[in-house]
Amino acid sequence: MIDRNTSDHQIFEFDLTEHEARRRTEVLAALGDTWDPIAVMAAETEAHRLLYSGLDAEQQATYDMLVAADVLPAAGRERS
C-alpha cells in the first residue's frame, strides 16, 4: 500500500453533496413561486421562430447549412 500523504503533500477529500443541495434550493427560491418553466420554454421556442423567420435566400442557405451541421436546431426541434 502506498501512502500518498507525505510531509510535502496531504490528500484532502470534500463531499459537496450538501453544498449542491443548498445551491439548488437557493436557485429555486430565487426563481420564485411564479416561475413557469413551460412558459419559459414556449417563449424561447417563439423567440427562435421569430429570429429565423423572414430570412432572404442567402441567409436561409446559411441557416440550412448550420442546421445540417447540427450547429443550430431545426425549426420545431429542441436541442439536447
N, CA, C and O atoms as CSV, one atom per row, in Angstrom:
chain,resi,resn,atom,element,x,y,z
A,1,MET,N,N,0.839,-1.171,0.000
A,1,MET,CA,C,0.000,0.000,0.000
A,1,MET,C,C,0.892,1.245,0.000
A,1,MET,O,O,1.872,1.337,0.739
A,2,ILE,N,N,0.516,2.189,-0.850
A,2,ILE,CA,C,1.296,3.419,-0.973
A,2,ILE,C,C,0.597,4.514,-0.173
A,2,ILE,O,O,-0.588,4.780,-0.376
A,3,ASP,N,N,1.316,5.129,0.711
A,3,ASP,CA,C,0.788,6.262,1.459
A,3,ASP,C,C,1.087,7.524,0.675
A,3,ASP,O,O,2.239,7.950,0.579
A,4,ARG,N,N,0.026,8.131,0.104
A,4,ARG,CA,C,0.234,9.324,-0.717
A,4,ARG,C,C,0.417,10.570,0.136
A,4,ARG,O,O,0.774,11.628,-0.382
A,5,ASN,N,N,0.178,10.460,1.427
A,5,ASN,CA,C,0.412,11.592,2.321
A,5,ASN,C,C,1.891,11.638,2.665
A,5,ASN,O,O,2.430,10.689,3.236
A,6,THR,N,N,2.529,12.708,2.328
A,6,THR,CA,C,3.937,12.894,2.649
A,6,THR,C,C,4.060,14.198,3.423
A,6,THR,O,O,3.076,14.908,3.630
A,7,SER,N,N,5.249,14.495,3.835
A,7,SER,CA,C,5.444,15.746,4.562
A,7,SER,C,C,5.187,16.951,3.652
A,7,SER,O,O,4.892,18.042,4.141
A,8,ASP,N,N,5.297,16.763,2.341
A,8,ASP,CA,C,5.084,17.862,1.400
A,8,ASP,C,C,3.632,17.958,0.909
A,8,ASP,O,O,3.169,19.037,0.540
A,9,HIS,N,N,2.924,16.831,0.907
A,9,HIS,CA,C,1.588,16.802,0.329
A,9,HIS,C,C,0.631,16.079,1.265
A,9,HIS,O,O,0.972,15.055,1.856
A,10,GLN,N,N,-0.558,16.622,1.389
A,10,GLN,CA,C,-1.623,15.985,2.153
A,10,GLN,C,C,-2.831,15.835,1.227
A,10,GLN,O,O,-3.144,16.743,0.457
A,11,ILE,N,N,-3.496,14.704,1.303
A,11,ILE,CA,C,-4.679,14.440,0.487
A,11,ILE,C,C,-5.910,14.887,1.271
A,11,ILE,O,O,-6.104,14.486,2.418
A,12,PHE,N,N,-6.730,15.713,0.650
A,12,PHE,CA,C,-7.967,16.171,1.261
A,12,PHE,C,C,-9.123,15.731,0.381
A,12,PHE,O,O,-9.018,15.742,-0.845
A,13,GLU,N,N,-10.214,15.348,1.000
A,13,GLU,CA,C,-11.421,14.986,0.271
A,13,GLU,C,C,-12.564,15.848,0.781
A,13,GLU,O,O,-12.704,16.066,1.984
A,14,PHE,N,N,-13.384,16.340,-0.150
A,14,PHE,CA,C,-14.531,17.155,0.199
A,14,PHE,C,C,-15.780,16.521,-0.397
A,14,PHE,O,O,-15.786,16.117,-1.560
A,15,ASP,N,N,-16.820,16.436,0.392
A,15,ASP,CA,C,-18.106,15.964,-0.099
A,15,ASP,C,C,-18.970,17.193,-0.324
A,15,ASP,O,O,-19.368,17.862,0.629
A,16,LEU,N,N,-19.261,17.493,-1.594
A,16,LEU,CA,C,-20.002,18.702,-1.937
A,16,LEU,C,C,-21.507,18.462,-2.047
A,16,LEU,O,O,-22.239,19.343,-2.497
A,17,THR,N,N,-21.972,17.292,-1.647
A,17,THR,CA,C,-23.383,16.952,-1.780
A,17,THR,C,C,-24.275,17.948,-1.046
A,17,THR,O,O,-25.254,18.439,-1.608
A,18,GLU,N,N,-23.940,18.245,0.197
A,18,GLU,CA,C,-24.755,19.175,0.982
A,18,GLU,C,C,-24.736,20.567,0.351
A,18,GLU,O,O,-25.771,21.229,0.270
A,19,HIS,N,N,-23.574,21.003,-0.090
A,19,HIS,CA,C,-23.460,22.313,-0.735
A,19,HIS,C,C,-24.309,22.371,-2.006
A,19,HIS,O,O,-24.990,23.367,-2.249
A,20,GLU,N,N,-24.275,21.320,-2.809
A,20,GLU,CA,C,-25.039,21.297,-4.055
A,20,GLU,C,C,-26.532,21.322,-3.775
A,20,GLU,O,O,-27.277,22.009,-4.474
A,21,ALA,N,N,-26.980,20.594,-2.779
A,21,ALA,CA,C,-28.403,20.611,-2.420
A,21,ALA,C,C,-28.823,22.006,-1.969
A,21,ALA,O,O,-29.901,22.470,-2.340
A,22,ARG,N,N,-27.997,22.680,-1.180
A,22,ARG,CA,C,-28.301,24.032,-0.728
A,22,ARG,C,C,-28.300,24.998,-1.913
A,22,ARG,O,O,-29.155,25.880,-1.993
A,23,ARG,N,N,-27.351,24.838,-2.829
A,23,ARG,CA,C,-27.282,25.709,-4.003
A,23,ARG,C,C,-28.549,25.578,-4.842
A,23,ARG,O,O,-29.115,26.583,-5.272
A,24,ARG,N,N,-28.997,24.351,-5.077
A,24,ARG,CA,C,-30.218,24.142,-5.866
A,24,ARG,C,C,-31.437,24.741,-5.177
A,24,ARG,O,O,-32.301,25.322,-5.833
A,25,THR,N,N,-31.508,24.600,-3.863
A,25,THR,CA,C,-32.604,25.182,-3.104
A,25,THR,C,C,-32.613,26.700,-3.246
A,25,THR,O,O,-33.672,27.304,-3.416
A,26,GLU,N,N,-31.448,27.310,-3.176
A,26,GLU,CA,C,-31.345,28.765,-3.309
A,26,GLU,C,C,-31.709,29.231,-4.712
A,26,GLU,O,O,-32.334,30.280,-4.871
A,27,VAL,N,N,-31.331,28.474,-5.724
A,27,VAL,CA,C,-31.692,28.825,-7.106
A,27,VAL,C,C,-33.202,28.804,-7.265
A,27,VAL,O,O,-33.777,29.734,-7.830
A,28,LEU,N,N,-33.854,27.754,-6.774
A,28,LEU,CA,C,-35.312,27.674,-6.894
A,28,LEU,C,C,-35.993,28.770,-6.087
A,28,LEU,O,O,-37.010,29.312,-6.520
A,29,ALA,N,N,-35.450,29.104,-4.924
A,29,ALA,CA,C,-36.020,30.194,-4.127
A,29,ALA,C,C,-35.879,31.522,-4.866
A,29,ALA,O,O,-36.788,32.351,-4.827
A,30,ALA,N,N,-34.746,31.728,-5.539
A,30,ALA,CA,C,-34.523,32.971,-6.276
A,30,ALA,C,C,-35.465,33.084,-7.475
A,30,ALA,O,O,-35.863,34.187,-7.848
A,31,LEU,N,N,-35.820,31.953,-8.075
A,31,LEU,CA,C,-36.736,31.979,-9.208
A,31,LEU,C,C,-38.145,32.379,-8.770
A,31,LEU,O,O,-38.892,32.977,-9.545
A,32,GLY,N,N,-38.498,32.056,-7.551
A,32,GLY,CA,C,-39.797,32.450,-7.001
A,32,GLY,C,C,-40.909,31.491,-7.376
A,32,GLY,O,O,-40.731,30.562,-8.164
A,33,ASP,N,N,-42.066,31.753,-6.779
A,33,ASP,CA,C,-43.227,30.883,-6.976
A,33,ASP,C,C,-43.889,31.072,-8.333
A,33,ASP,O,O,-44.635,30.201,-8.780
A,34,THR,N,N,-43.630,32.192,-8.993
A,34,THR,CA,C,-44.314,32.477,-10.254
A,34,THR,C,C,-43.554,31.963,-11.473
A,34,THR,O,O,-44.042,32.086,-12.597
A,35,TRP,N,N,-42.371,31.391,-11.270
A,35,TRP,CA,C,-41.578,30.889,-12.395
A,35,TRP,C,C,-42.294,29.700,-13.017
A,35,TRP,O,O,-42.645,28.745,-12.323
A,36,ASP,N,N,-42.508,29.761,-14.317
A,36,ASP,CA,C,-43.212,28.705,-15.050
A,36,ASP,C,C,-42.290,28.180,-16.144
A,36,ASP,O,O,-42.172,28.807,-17.197
A,37,PRO,N,N,-41.629,27.033,-15.914
A,37,PRO,CA,C,-40.672,26.540,-16.903
A,37,PRO,C,C,-41.314,26.219,-18.254
A,37,PRO,O,O,-40.659,26.350,-19.288
A,38,ILE,N,N,-42.569,25.805,-18.263
A,38,ILE,CA,C,-43.253,25.506,-19.531
A,38,ILE,C,C,-43.426,26.798,-20.337
A,38,ILE,O,O,-43.201,26.815,-21.547
A,39,ALA,N,N,-43.822,27.863,-19.669
A,39,ALA,CA,C,-43.986,29.151,-20.353
A,39,ALA,C,C,-42.644,29.668,-20.854
A,39,ALA,O,O,-42.570,30.242,-21.941
A,40,VAL,N,N,-41.595,29.473,-20.084
A,40,VAL,CA,C,-40.260,29.911,-20.495
A,40,VAL,C,C,-39.831,29.161,-21.759
A,40,VAL,O,O,-39.317,29.768,-22.698
A,41,MET,N,N,-40.041,27.853,-21.778
A,41,MET,CA,C,-39.671,27.052,-22.958
A,41,MET,C,C,-40.490,27.488,-24.176
A,41,MET,O,O,-39.951,27.580,-25.279
A,42,ALA,N,N,-41.782,27.756,-23.988
A,42,ALA,CA,C,-42.627,28.204,-25.102
A,42,ALA,C,C,-42.142,29.551,-25.631
A,42,ALA,O,O,-42.111,29.767,-26.842
A,43,ALA,N,N,-41.765,30.454,-24.731
A,43,ALA,CA,C,-41.268,31.767,-25.150
A,43,ALA,C,C,-39.950,31.634,-25.900
A,43,ALA,O,O,-39.721,32.349,-26.875
A,44,GLU,N,N,-39.084,30.735,-25.462
A,44,GLU,CA,C,-37.811,30.517,-26.166
A,44,GLU,C,C,-38.047,29.948,-27.562
A,44,GLU,O,O,-37.368,30.332,-28.514
A,45,THR,N,N,-39.004,29.037,-27.684
A,45,THR,CA,C,-39.337,28.471,-28.990
A,45,THR,C,C,-39.871,29.556,-29.926
A,45,THR,O,O,-39.509,29.603,-31.102
A,46,GLU,N,N,-40.728,30.421,-29.399
A,46,GLU,CA,C,-41.280,31.507,-30.205
A,46,GLU,C,C,-40.178,32.496,-30.595
A,46,GLU,O,O,-40.160,32.982,-31.726
A,47,ALA,N,N,-39.275,32.793,-29.688
A,47,ALA,CA,C,-38.161,33.704,-29.997
A,47,ALA,C,C,-37.281,33.104,-31.092
A,47,ALA,O,O,-36.831,33.821,-31.986
A,48,HIS,N,N,-37.033,31.802,-31.028
A,48,HIS,CA,C,-36.230,31.126,-32.061
A,48,HIS,C,C,-36.935,31.214,-33.410
A,48,HIS,O,O,-36.303,31.479,-34.433
A,49,ARG,N,N,-38.249,30.991,-33.407
A,49,ARG,CA,C,-39.022,31.056,-34.653
A,49,ARG,C,C,-38.937,32.457,-35.248
A,49,ARG,O,O,-38.717,32.615,-36.449
A,50,LEU,N,N,-39.111,33.469,-34.406
A,50,LEU,CA,C,-39.058,34.854,-34.898
A,50,LEU,C,C,-37.666,35.232,-35.384
A,50,LEU,O,O,-37.520,35.939,-36.382
A,51,LEU,N,N,-36.652,34.762,-34.681
A,51,LEU,CA,C,-35.277,35.100,-35.045
A,51,LEU,C,C,-34.927,34.610,-36.448
A,51,LEU,O,O,-34.242,35.301,-37.203
A,52,TYR,N,N,-35.401,33.420,-36.787
A,52,TYR,CA,C,-35.034,32.830,-38.071
A,52,TYR,C,C,-36.156,32.905,-39.108
A,52,TYR,O,O,-36.127,32.177,-40.100
A,53,SER,N,N,-37.142,33.776,-38.891
A,53,SER,CA,C,-38.191,33.964,-39.894
A,53,SER,C,C,-37.827,35.152,-40.786
A,53,SER,O,O,-37.086,36.043,-40.371
A,54,GLY,N,N,-38.340,35.158,-41.985
A,54,GLY,CA,C,-38.114,36.278,-42.887
A,54,GLY,C,C,-36.695,36.391,-43.407
A,54,GLY,O,O,-36.252,37.487,-43.750
A,55,LEU,N,N,-35.976,35.286,-43.474
A,55,LEU,CA,C,-34.607,35.320,-43.988
A,55,LEU,C,C,-34.618,35.451,-45.509
A,55,LEU,O,O,-35.502,34.915,-46.178
A,56,ASP,N,N,-33.632,36.166,-46.051
A,56,ASP,CA,C,-33.507,36.197,-47.506
A,56,ASP,C,C,-32.849,34.880,-47.955
A,56,ASP,O,O,-32.504,34.041,-47.123
A,57,ALA,N,N,-32.681,34.709,-49.246
A,57,ALA,CA,C,-32.189,33.429,-49.782
A,57,ALA,C,C,-30.802,33.072,-49.248
A,57,ALA,O,O,-30.551,31.922,-48.885
A,58,GLU,N,N,-29.909,34.049,-49.200
A,58,GLU,CA,C,-28.549,33.776,-48.710
A,58,GLU,C,C,-28.562,33.425,-47.215
A,58,GLU,O,O,-27.873,32.503,-46.779
A,59,GLN,N,N,-29.350,34.169,-46.444
A,59,GLN,CA,C,-29.450,33.878,-45.017
A,59,GLN,C,C,-30.068,32.499,-44.785
A,59,GLN,O,O,-29.632,31.755,-43.907
A,60,GLN,N,N,-31.086,32.167,-45.578
A,60,GLN,CA,C,-31.733,30.864,-45.443
A,60,GLN,C,C,-30.759,29.742,-45.770
A,60,GLN,O,O,-30.750,28.712,-45.097
A,61,ALA,N,N,-29.939,29.933,-46.801
A,61,ALA,CA,C,-28.940,28.921,-47.158
A,61,ALA,C,C,-27.933,28.732,-46.028
A,61,ALA,O,O,-27.544,27.606,-45.720
A,62,THR,N,N,-27.517,29.828,-45.416
A,62,THR,CA,C,-26.584,29.742,-44.283
A,62,THR,C,C,-27.247,29.036,-43.112
A,62,THR,O,O,-26.634,28.182,-42.472
A,63,TYR,N,N,-28.502,29.389,-42.826
A,63,TYR,CA,C,-29.248,28.736,-41.744
A,63,TYR,C,C,-29.356,27.241,-42.007
A,63,TYR,O,O,-29.105,26.431,-41.114
A,64,ASP,N,N,-29.731,26.869,-43.237
A,64,ASP,CA,C,-29.859,25.451,-43.583
A,64,ASP,C,C,-28.535,24.718,-43.428
A,64,ASP,O,O,-28.510,23.570,-42.983
A,65,MET,N,N,-27.431,25.373,-43.791
A,65,MET,CA,C,-26.110,24.773,-43.645
A,65,MET,C,C,-25.795,24.537,-42.153
A,65,MET,O,O,-25.272,23.484,-41.787
A,66,LEU,N,N,-26.110,25.504,-41.314
A,66,LEU,CA,C,-25.850,25.374,-39.877
A,66,LEU,C,C,-26.730,24.301,-39.234
A,66,LEU,O,O,-26.292,23.599,-38.323
A,67,VAL,N,N,-27.965,24.178,-39.710
A,67,VAL,CA,C,-28.842,23.108,-39.214
A,67,VAL,C,C,-28.296,21.754,-39.646
A,67,VAL,O,O,-28.258,20.818,-38.847
A,68,ALA,N,N,-27.873,21.642,-40.898
A,68,ALA,CA,C,-27.332,20.373,-41.402
A,68,ALA,C,C,-26.067,19.966,-40.649
A,68,ALA,O,O,-25.806,18.778,-40.459
A,69,ALA,N,N,-25.281,20.961,-40.221
A,69,ALA,CA,C,-24.052,20.677,-39.472
A,69,ALA,C,C,-24.341,20.479,-37.986
A,69,ALA,O,O,-23.418,20.261,-37.202
A,70,ASP,N,N,-25.617,20.553,-37.591
A,70,ASP,CA,C,-26.062,20.391,-36.203
A,70,ASP,C,C,-25.493,21.476,-35.283
A,70,ASP,O,O,-25.289,21.253,-34.090
A,71,VAL,N,N,-25.243,22.651,-35.863
A,71,VAL,CA,C,-24.819,23.803,-35.065
A,71,VAL,C,C,-26.053,24.474,-34.475
A,71,VAL,O,O,-26.037,24.917,-33.326
A,72,LEU,N,N,-27.123,24.548,-35.265
A,72,LEU,CA,C,-28.407,25.081,-34.814
A,72,LEU,C,C,-29.448,23.970,-34.890
A,72,LEU,O,O,-29.368,23.095,-35.752
A,73,PRO,N,N,-30.433,24.006,-33.980
A,73,PRO,CA,C,-31.507,23.012,-34.072
A,73,PRO,C,C,-32.444,23.360,-35.226
A,73,PRO,O,O,-32.625,24.534,-35.551
A,74,ALA,N,N,-33.030,22.355,-35.834
A,74,ALA,CA,C,-34.007,22.589,-36.885
A,74,ALA,C,C,-35.241,23.215,-36.266
A,74,ALA,O,O,-35.489,23.038,-35.073
A,75,ALA,N,N,-36.007,23.931,-37.042
A,75,ALA,CA,C,-37.227,24.563,-36.545
A,75,ALA,C,C,-38.135,23.511,-35.927
A,75,ALA,O,O,-38.371,22.456,-36.514
A,76,GLY,N,N,-38.643,23.810,-34.735
A,76,GLY,CA,C,-39.537,22.886,-34.049
A,76,GLY,C,C,-38.828,21.776,-33.314
A,76,GLY,O,O,-39.486,20.908,-32.741
A,77,ARG,N,N,-37.502,21.772,-33.309
A,77,ARG,CA,C,-36.746,20.714,-32.626
A,77,ARG,C,C,-35.919,21.339,-31.521
A,77,ARG,O,O,-35.186,22.301,-31.750
A,78,GLU,N,N,-36.038,20.793,-30.322
A,78,GLU,CA,C,-35.258,21.291,-29.195
A,78,GLU,C,C,-33.864,20.697,-29.229
A,78,GLU,O,O,-33.678,19.563,-29.672
A,79,ARG,N,N,-32.891,21.450,-28.768
A,79,ARG,CA,C,-31.526,20.945,-28.641
A,79,ARG,C,C,-31.458,20.019,-27.448
A,79,ARG,O,O,-32.126,20.236,-26.438
A,80,SER,N,N,-30.647,18.989,-27.572
A,80,SER,CA,C,-30.487,18.090,-26.426
A,80,SER,C,C,-29.151,18.295,-25.770
A,80,SER,O,O,-28.837,17.626,-24.786
